[in-house]
Amino acid sequence: MSKFIIRFSSKTSSPSLSDAIKIAEDHEYYIDNSFYFVHFKDVNKDLERLVDIVGRWKASKSLVDEKEVPIRDFKDVFFCDYKLICNGVCRHIWLGKEPLDRLFDINKEINNMYTSRFTINSLAGFLEKKEDNKFRLDKNKIIDYIKDRYSLEIDYCPKINIEKIFNDIEKLPETLQIYDKEETEPENTEKYQQLYEEELEFETRKKAEIFAEVFEKKLRKIIKEELGERK
């Protein structure tokens, strides 16, 4: 069974400190040099609430099975915003500036080696230049990077389908070529342009939804803290 520890400092001026301490007192905890160490045997609402409260405090830390994990990564994995709609291809995984699921969508829709300069720039760390505008994609390097950078997701997320992710990476083209309107076949040009426009619209909408959600959470927290200060 996994073991989780959340550490936070009692030397903070946040009005939410009393809420954090109350959660700690409902669970196994100890105090060391003004720091609370709160133990959880499983993922539950109190753990989520505590991480939400102390997650932005500078001295806060999280540990998973005695291994220190950035508290933001902890929150992203164990309280993922996408868990209800996740299809196993983790949306946390980015290659440079390109989300992995978008890269898969491009390959699935076009099924050829043409791509944009944006994608080439994003994948620069995984490409080897062959000739002008043509690059070899190092799939093994991508897989090794994901294993290292996203080990927390791989080890603990119940939704991630790492076998599917690695299989989809193997299906990516061996060579990528920068999309050129003059050189690309008309059929592929039309497919790429349509996909690009759809993805651009999707990303814009997704960013707006995330911003609205984050703003709402922050607003609720500010209101709660102000009400707490008035009591």
N, C-alpha and C positions, 0 to 999 in steps of 0.2 A: 504493500500500500504506500502511495506517495505521501510525503510529509512536507508541509508548507509552513514557512515562518515569515512573518511580516515584522520588520523592525521600524520603529518610529521614535522620534525624540519627544520628550515631554517638555522640552524647552522651546516652545513655539507660542506665538501670540495668536494663533488661529482659534477662533471661537468654536471650531469643530473638535478641538482636542478632547473635550469632555465626552463627546460621542465616541471617539476612538478608544478612550480609556474604558468606557462602558462595555464596548464590544470585547476588549481584551479581558476584562474581568469575568466575562461569560465563558471564557475558554482558558485553556492552559497557557500561562504566561509567566515571565519573570522580568525583573528590572535590573539592568546593569548600567551604572554610570549615567543615569537619567534616560536610558533607552529602554523602551518596551520591546520585548520579543514575544510575539503572540504565535502560538502553535495551532495548526489546523491539520486534521488527518485527512480531510477531503475538501473538495470544492463545494462551497455553500453560500448562502445569501450573506451571512456575516462576513465571510472572507471578501466577497465582492464589495460589500459596503465599506469595509475597512480600507481596501485598496483604493476605492473611490475617494475616501476622505484623505488619506495620507499620501496618495500617489504623487502629488505635486510638491510635497515638502522635500526640501533639499536633502535631509539626512535619512530619508526613508529608503529601505532596501527590502528585497524579497529573496528568499532562498527556497529552492526546490530540491528536496533530497540532499540537503547540505551544500548545494551548489548555488552560489550567488547569481542572480538573474536580474537584469535591469527591470525595474518595477513596471515600466511601460510595456516591455515585452511580455512580462507576466500577465498584465491585464489584457493585452491583445490576444494571447493564446487561450487563457482560461475563461475569459469573458468576451469572446470575439463577437463583434457586431454582425458578422456574416454567418454565424453558426446555423441559423434557421434556413438559410438558402444555399448553404455550401454544397457543392457537387464533388468535393474531394480535391479539387485543384485550388490549393490555398491562395487566397487573395493577399496574404501577407508577403508572398514571394515576389520580389522585384529584381530584375536584372538591369542594373543601372537605373534609367528613368522609365523602363518599360515593365508593366506588370506581366507576369508570366502567362496569365490566362488570355491576355490580349494577343500575345505572341502565338499562342496555340490557335486562337480564333483566326488570325491572319492566315496561318498555314492551312487550316481546315477549309477555309473558304476559297483560297486561291490555288492551293496545292502546287505551288511552284516556288522559284527561288527569288522572285522579285519582292523588294521591300522599299521602305522609305529611308531617306537620310537620317531621319530621327531615330528609327530603329537601329540603323547601323551605328550611329553614335552611342546609343544606349548599350549596345552589345559589344562595344569596342574591346572590352577586356576579355572577350571570348572569341574574338575573330583574328584570323591571320590573313593579311592581304595577299592575294594571288596575282592580281593585275588591276588595272584601272577599273574602279567601281565593282570589283568582284572580290569576295572574301570567303575563306573557309571557316565554317562554324565548328568550334571545338566543343562538342557535346559533353565529352567526359569532364571537361573543365567546369561546365555549367553544373553537372551533377555533383561534382566534388564541392563546388561553392555552396550549393543548396544544402548538402549534408552538414557542412560546417556552420554556415550562417543561420540556418533555420532548424538546428538540432532540437530546439525546445518544442517547436511545432511537431516535428517528426516523432519525438519521444512521448509527447503528452496529449496532443490534440486527437480526440476521438473521431474527428471528421476527415482529417487529411488522408488522402489515398496516395501515398508516396510511390507505390508501384505504378499506378496510372500516370503520375507526373513524369516519372523516369521513362516510361514507355512512350509517352507523348513527346518527350524531348528527343528520343531516338528517331521519331518519325519526322522531325524537322529536317529541312533540306540540308544537304552537305555543304552547299555553296549558296551564299546570298549575293544578290546583285542589286545595286541601287536602282530603284524604280525610275525609269526614263520613259516619258510619254511617247517619244519618237521611236524608241526601239522595242517597246513592249507590244505584244500582240493585242489587237483591239479587244478581244474577249477578256483577256486578263486585265487590261487597263480599266475596263468598265467594272469588273468585279472588285479590283483594288480600290478604285475611287468610291464605289458604293460602300464598301466595308469601312474605308477610312472615314467617310462622312458619318456612318452609323456609330462607329467607335468614338469619334469626336463628340457627337451628341450625347452618347452614353456617359462618357467620362465627365462632360460638363454637368450633366444631370446628377451623376453620382457625387461629384464634388459639392454641388449645391445641397444635396440631401445630407451629406456628412456635416457640412458647415451648419446647416439648420439644426441638426441633432446635437452637435457639440455646443452650439449657442444656447439651445434650450436647456441642456444639462447645466451649463455654467450659470445661466440665469436662475434656475431653480436653486442652485447651491448658494448664490449670492443672496437671494431672498431669504433662504433659510438661515444663513449666517447673520444677516441683518436683524431678523426676528429674534435670533438667539441673543444678540447683543442688547436688545431692548428689554429682555426679560430680567 
